[in-house]
Amino acid sequence: MFGSVATLVVIGLFGMWEDTMKTISMIFVCTVIAIVVGIPIGIGMSRSDRFERVVNPVLDVMQTMPSFVYMIPVVMLLE
């Protein structure tokens, strides 16, 4: 409890309150969208083998994308 309050006070003292609230709101909205989209897709995949065969390659590609995002700054530095 004390750590959370201290962190919020430090954020306020550094003048980053608005940026922090924007970030938290974006994370909240993205989480809600992921749940609303992900649960029906998961249910559909569990009930249909054909749907699972279609969605699994898409999920595999999505799983490898974050590691490529980290490579962008390296490519920019080497350019």
Protein Blocks (a to p, Z undefined) as FASTA:
>chain_A
ZZmmmmmmmmmmnopmmmmmmmmmmmmmmmmmmmmmmmmmmmmmmmpmklmmmmmmmmmm
mmmmmmmmmmmmmmmmmZZ
